[in-house]
Amino acid sequence: MSQPARIPAGRAVLVWSVALTAYIAAVFHRTSLGVTGVEATHRFGISAATLATLTVAQLAVYAVMQVPVGILLDRYGSRRLLLTGGALMIAGQLAFALVTDVRLAVAARVLVGLGDAMSFISVLRLVAFWFPGRRNPLLAQLTGTLGQLGAVLAAVPLVALLAHTNWTTAFLTAAGVSAAALLMVFAAVRDAPHGPLVAAPASAGRRLADAWTHPGTRLGLWTHFVIQFSGTVFALLWGFPFLVQGQGLTPTAAASLLTVLTLAMLLTGPVIAYLCARYPRHRSVLVFSITGATAAIWAVLLAWPGRAPGWLLLTLVLVLALNGPGSMIGLDYARTFNPVSRLGSAAGIVNVGGFTASIILVLSIGVVLDLATPAGQAAPDLNAFRWAFAVQYVLWAVGAVQVLRWRNAARRHRDGHVAPTIRAEAVPMRPGGGRLPNGSARMRRRPSGDAVAQRRRRFAPTRSRRKA
């Protein structure tokens, strides 16, 4: 039998880089409302709760579409979904640039959320097909982390453009960002290195059901839920008003802190990826550590008398920078507990968790701010923001209990089965054989049994083998 064709490393990196550019553009569109929230309240004449509705509409569509997008991804591949998603985001930003009625603005953000929903897991699936399996954790983490450069583009250039031009010009420029990314995807991205994909034998419904019933997928869902929401909501909508209206910072200083948050993600992401790859049986310890640190820094900030000093606000954004990369642990659970043929469905289920929590928090903060703001006062004060951000503790409590529950279930499942799902299914990428979807070769030589046993004894001490 002939050896499968080797994938040129440069070609794989090119495909990933272009797909990553499309994801960066999606994050840019996702966060563009957060840094322009104060301007949006004036343009549309809306309250804090109504402003939250704009973001909730976008996030709700994103969350609701994750499972259908995962099914479509397993059926049609990443390239088609990236192109469709880019076109929807262009339409949404064009509409948002031109409308002045809040109902039309909500419709525009729905289009942005729908296109955004097709981006991230499409890039993750490309990584699974174009790179060896051992590189997946780092590349997946880099995808999520580098994608946050889109938030930097929203926090600095978009804010500056809005300050020096006007609303319409700024968001028409934002639409142009997606148009450029769309052309690059069309030219460079292909679903697989060796021709068209062969559809997996199981039906879409069966793949979704199998992914959902696996406790490892549920563990990933609740991991994503408990870690992601605080940093996401802060960067996406309420962080900027909190810093400007609650803490008294200038818009430039607030935008700079949001930029620090994003840049810190670039540093923490690879570290978390390394820890997940090096200690896969201790990932839940990392989940609880990040959640605990986030809850602790918010407790200090909310209890601080008066406005917080600069060093405390800087510490807050540095801790929140762990949330985005930390939520990727949930997607790493989806990857390791599911075969590649249902990776889209599993990733879609997991991705629902954090954005569902974010929707709940965005709405809750908006409602509490309206209730806690004194009558006749134009903007919420610091005390109103304290009550609003305290809602996070309810979500952390629910999420932590569920992570513990499904971690134990995943351990029982693994201990009671030899867990064939942890290995990728041998589904060739073309009828004649070839490279397997997880990047391994059909004829790749594996270590002997003695070598495997020695390596396991060396890197997996007995007392840690039952960790998850």
Solvent accessible surface area in square Angstrom, and as a share of the most:
residue,aa,sasa,rsa
1,M,176,0.79
2,S,96,0.62
3,Q,129,0.57
4,P,30,0.19
5,A,53,0.41
6,R,214,0.78
7,I,15,0.08
8,P,78,0.49
9,A,70,0.54
10,G,54,0.52
11,R,103,0.37
12,A,4,0.03
13,V,73,0.42
14,L,95,0.47
15,V,3,0.02
16,W,28,0.10
17,S,42,0.27
18,V,9,0.05
19,A,0,0.00
20,L,14,0.07
21,T,47,0.27
22,A,10,0.08
23,Y,9,0.03
24,I,29,0.15
25,A,4,0.03
26,A,0,0.00
27,V,1,0.00
28,F,10,0.04
29,H,0,0.00
30,R,20,0.07
31,T,10,0.06
32,S,0,0.00
33,L,3,0.01
34,G,1,0.01
35,V,8,0.05
36,T,2,0.01
37,G,1,0.01
38,V,40,0.23
39,E,84,0.38
40,A,0,0.00
41,T,32,0.18
42,H,138,0.61
43,R,71,0.26
44,F,21,0.09
45,G,67,0.65
46,I,25,0.12
47,S,56,0.36
48,A,19,0.14
49,A,30,0.24
50,T,45,0.26
51,L,5,0.02
52,A,1,0.01
53,T,60,0.35
54,L,0,0.00
55,T,2,0.01
56,V,18,0.10
57,A,16,0.12
58,Q,2,0.01
59,L,1,0.01
60,A,30,0.24
61,V,29,0.17
62,Y,4,0.01
63,A,7,0.05
64,V,109,0.63
65,M,43,0.19
66,Q,0,0.00
67,V,39,0.23
68,P,52,0.33
69,V,0,0.00
70,G,0,0.00
71,I,44,0.22
72,L,69,0.34
73,L,0,0.00
74,D,14,0.07
75,R,140,0.51
76,Y,94,0.36
77,G,1,0.01
78,S,2,0.01
79,R,50,0.18
80,R,143,0.52
81,L,11,0.05
82,L,7,0.03
83,L,37,0.18
84,T,66,0.39
85,G,1,0.01
86,G,9,0.08
87,A,50,0.39
88,L,40,0.20
89,M,6,0.03
90,I,32,0.16
91,A,43,0.34
92,G,0,0.00
93,Q,0,0.00
94,L,75,0.37
95,A,32,0.25
96,F,0,0.00
97,A,0,0.00
98,L,113,0.56
99,V,25,0.14
100,T,92,0.53
101,D,51,0.26
102,V,41,0.24
103,R,183,0.67
104,L,98,0.49
105,A,0,0.00
106,V,38,0.22
107,A,52,0.40
108,A,2,0.01
109,R,0,0.00
110,V,49,0.28
111,L,59,0.30
112,V,0,0.00
113,G,0,0.00
114,L,41,0.20
115,G,0,0.00
116,D,1,0.01
117,A,1,0.01
118,M,15,0.07
119,S,3,0.02
120,F,10,0.04
121,I,2,0.01
122,S,0,0.00
123,V,0,0.00
124,L,18,0.09
125,R,16,0.06
126,L,3,0.01
127,V,2,0.01
128,A,3,0.02
129,F,10,0.04
130,W,4,0.01
131,F,11,0.04
132,P,17,0.11
133,G,25,0.24
134,R,170,0.62
135,R,110,0.40
136,N,9,0.05
137,P,17,0.11
138,L,86,0.43
139,L,21,0.10
140,A,20,0.15
141,Q,6,0.03
142,L,40,0.20
143,T,0,0.00
144,G,9,0.09
145,T,1,0.01
146,L,49,0.24
147,G,0,0.00
148,Q,31,0.14
149,L,59,0.30
150,G,0,0.00
151,A,11,0.08
152,V,27,0.15
153,L,74,0.37
154,A,0,0.00
155,A,4,0.03
156,V,71,0.41
157,P,64,0.41
158,L,5,0.03
159,V,32,0.18
160,A,45,0.35
161,L,51,0.25
162,L,23,0.12
163,A,79,0.62
164,H,152,0.68
165,T,64,0.37
166,N,81,0.41
167,W,17,0.06
168,T,44,0.25
169,T,53,0.31
170,A,0,0.00
171,F,0,0.00
172,L,73,0.36
173,T,68,0.40
174,A,1,0.00
175,A,4,0.03
176,G,38,0.37
177,V,52,0.30
178,S,3,0.02
179,A,39,0.30
180,A,56,0.43
181,A,7,0.06
182,L,40,0.20
183,L,128,0.63
184,M,83,0.37
185,V,1,0.00
186,F,126,0.52
187,A,74,0.58
188,A,25,0.19
189,V,0,0.00
190,R,103,0.38
191,D,34,0.18
192,A,6,0.05
193,P,8,0.05
194,H,24,0.11
195,G,39,0.37
196,P,116,0.73
197,L,52,0.26
198,V,64,0.37
199,A,68,0.53
200,A,19,0.15
201,P,124,0.78
202,A,39,0.30
203,S,70,0.45
204,A,36,0.28
205,G,49,0.47
206,R,147,0.54
207,R,17,0.06
208,L,44,0.22
209,A,48,0.37
210,D,43,0.22
211,A,0,0.00
212,W,104,0.37
213,T,90,0.52
214,H,12,0.06
215,P,14,0.09
216,G,0,0.00
217,T,0,0.00
218,R,45,0.17
219,L,0,0.00
220,G,0,0.00
221,L,20,0.10
222,W,53,0.19
223,T,0,0.00
224,H,4,0.02
225,F,16,0.07
226,V,2,0.01
227,I,3,0.01
228,Q,16,0.07
229,F,0,0.00
230,S,2,0.01
231,G,3,0.02
232,T,23,0.13
233,V,0,0.00
234,F,1,0.00
235,A,22,0.17
236,L,4,0.02
237,L,1,0.00
238,W,4,0.02
239,G,0,0.00
240,F,11,0.04
241,P,5,0.03
242,F,1,0.01
243,L,0,0.00
244,V,32,0.18
245,Q,60,0.27
246,G,1,0.01
247,Q,12,0.05
248,G,39,0.38
249,L,47,0.24
250,T,83,0.48
251,P,75,0.47
252,T,103,0.60
253,A,39,0.30
254,A,0,0.00
255,A,7,0.06
256,S,55,0.36
257,L,26,0.13
258,L,8,0.04
259,T,19,0.11
260,V,50,0.29
261,L,1,0.01
262,T,4,0.02
263,L,83,0.41
264,A,10,0.08
265,M,11,0.05
266,L,42,0.21
267,L,137,0.68
268,T,29,0.17
269,G,0,0.00
270,P,45,0.28
271,V,86,0.49
272,I,6,0.03
273,A,3,0.02
274,Y,131,0.50
275,L,59,0.30
276,C,6,0.03
277,A,62,0.48
278,R,96,0.35
279,Y,102,0.39
280,P,56,0.35
281,R,100,0.37
282,H,59,0.26
283,R,17,0.06
284,S,1,0.01
285,V,84,0.48
286,L,35,0.17
287,V,1,0.00
288,F,66,0.27
289,S,63,0.40
290,I,6,0.03
291,T,12,0.07
292,G,40,0.38
293,A,41,0.32
294,T,2,0.01
295,A,21,0.16
296,A,56,0.44
297,I,18,0.09
298,W,0,0.00
299,A,49,0.38
300,V,71,0.41
301,L,5,0.02
302,L,26,0.13
303,A,82,0.64
304,W,78,0.28
305,P,113,0.71
306,G,42,0.40
307,R,148,0.54
308,A,13,0.10
309,P,39,0.25
310,G,55,0.53
311,W,149,0.52
312,L,2,0.01
313,L,2,0.01
314,L,75,0.37
315,T,49,0.28
316,L,0,0.00
317,V,1,0.00
318,L,82,0.41
319,V,25,0.14
320,L,0,0.00
321,A,0,0.00
322,L,46,0.23
323,N,1,0.00
324,G,24,0.23
325,P,2,0.02
326,G,0,0.00
327,S,4,0.03
328,M,14,0.06
329,I,1,0.00
330,G,0,0.00
331,L,10,0.05
332,D,16,0.09
333,Y,0,0.00
334,A,0,0.00
335,R,66,0.24
336,T,27,0.16
337,F,12,0.05
338,N,5,0.03
339,P,3,0.02
340,V,10,0.06
341,S,12,0.08
342,R,21,0.08
343,L,15,0.08
344,G,2,0.02
345,S,1,0.00
346,A,0,0.00
347,A,4,0.03
348,G,0,0.00
349,I,8,0.04
350,V,0,0.00
351,N,3,0.01
352,V,37,0.21
353,G,3,0.03
354,G,0,0.00
355,F,4,0.02
356,T,51,0.29
357,A,0,0.00
358,S,0,0.00
359,I,26,0.13
360,I,76,0.39
361,L,1,0.00
362,V,0,0.00
363,L,74,0.37
364,S,29,0.18
365,I,0,0.00
366,G,0,0.00
367,V,76,0.44
368,V,35,0.20
369,L,1,0.01
370,D,62,0.32
371,L,145,0.72
372,A,33,0.26
373,T,28,0.17
374,P,67,0.42
375,A,111,0.86
376,G,90,0.87
377,Q,74,0.33
378,A,114,0.88
379,A,33,0.26
380,P,19,0.12
381,D,49,0.26
382,L,25,0.12
383,N,79,0.40
384,A,0,0.00
385,F,0,0.00
386,R,56,0.21
387,W,160,0.56
388,A,0,0.00
389,F,2,0.01
390,A,41,0.32
391,V,36,0.21
392,Q,1,0.00
393,Y,76,0.29
394,V,99,0.57
395,L,13,0.06
396,W,13,0.05
397,A,61,0.47
398,V,69,0.39
399,G,0,0.00
400,A,31,0.24
401,V,98,0.56
402,Q,36,0.16
403,V,0,0.00
404,L,82,0.41
405,R,135,0.49
406,W,34,0.12
407,R,38,0.14
408,N,54,0.28
409,A,16,0.13
410,A,0,0.00
411,R,46,0.17
412,R,159,0.58
413,H,51,0.23
414,R,46,0.17
415,D,69,0.35
416,G,59,0.57
417,H,105,0.47
418,V,150,0.86
419,A,11,0.08
420,P,103,0.65
421,T,32,0.19
422,I,76,0.39
423,R,187,0.68
424,A,34,0.27
425,E,70,0.31
426,A,77,0.60
427,V,24,0.14
428,P,38,0.24
429,M,2,0.01
430,R,90,0.33
431,P,126,0.79
432,G,80,0.77
433,G,6,0.06
434,G,11,0.11
435,R,30,0.11
436,L,22,0.11
437,P,3,0.02
438,N,43,0.22
439,G,0,0.00
440,S,12,0.08
441,A,20,0.16
442,R,106,0.39
443,M,94,0.42
444,R,107,0.39
445,R,224,0.82
446,R,179,0.65
447,P,68,0.43
448,S,72,0.46
449,G,60,0.58
450,D,109,0.56
451,A,42,0.32
452,V,38,0.22
453,A,38,0.30
454,Q,109,0.49
455,R,125,0.46
456,R,157,0.57
457,R,150,0.55
458,R,186,0.68
459,F,101,0.42
460,A,13,0.10
461,P,62,0.39
462,T,107,0.62
463,R,207,0.76
464,S,17,0.11
465,R,100,0.37
466,R,160,0.59
467,K,75,0.32
468,A,4,0.03
